[in-house]
């Protein structure tokens, strides 16, 4: 039996008893006083009918902006609340990975690419007990030609440029480290890290804008999850794919050499900062000694990698990951730091 009947004589519509299972509508009427609900329902139906009759959302909004009033504001608040809950939820990472994978599947089919992208974020990779690298795309069906994709829709990831990184600071995830680590862990030729425009750290958004390539490290890209706009990822994927398929082994890579030299330059720069501490008290002198030891260890550490690179012409992703974090030099400094404190 039909819910809606029309009385031609009375020029009225009649609606039999019915219920609606819709969380959005429930939230709206649940927050509306009982005495106002009938009026709100009539207004909602009127506005909805007008929207359907207009059949153009922009015209609809222009025509009904006065009628929308508190109803539109309430709906906006509900949307904002749900978005905030999503961003704070533990399921955010899974949802983000699925949304990126869905886009990639559509992108591959639309461009007739014989690649296969699969979720790998719940599986350990080449590095023991390490799950970095949420998605791996196998190019042309080849297991040895892959792109590793890391999805980070959160605010606590900074850029982590190696030229400004303090090797003695606490170990934290950065865009640089996650790119290198995902490629090493998934044994991939190229890496992509994906951020969302609403949560990306300012240091990354300023550096990237939309898509940015860091030589020998990978692609950083920013998408708009709320609007469903992942086009920047499509650009990054296309470029990464060309690099992965066409890259050739070279005996001498100036970009990788630049990374190592920048670390050495930073160590030398740290030594020059010691001059301002020379004439201060004993505690400051201890800081001077510690800074000297740090810089010397850092230079020695970087020179070892430089020597290896110059002799072989390349470094593995695992080598580059070790070089980025510098765990060995940090451990060596701990014993030296203890001796300095006992002076």
Order of alpha helices (4+ residues) and beta strands (2+ residues): beta-beta-alpha-alpha-alpha-alpha-beta-beta-beta-alpha-beta-alpha-beta-beta-alpha-alpha-alpha-alpha-alpha
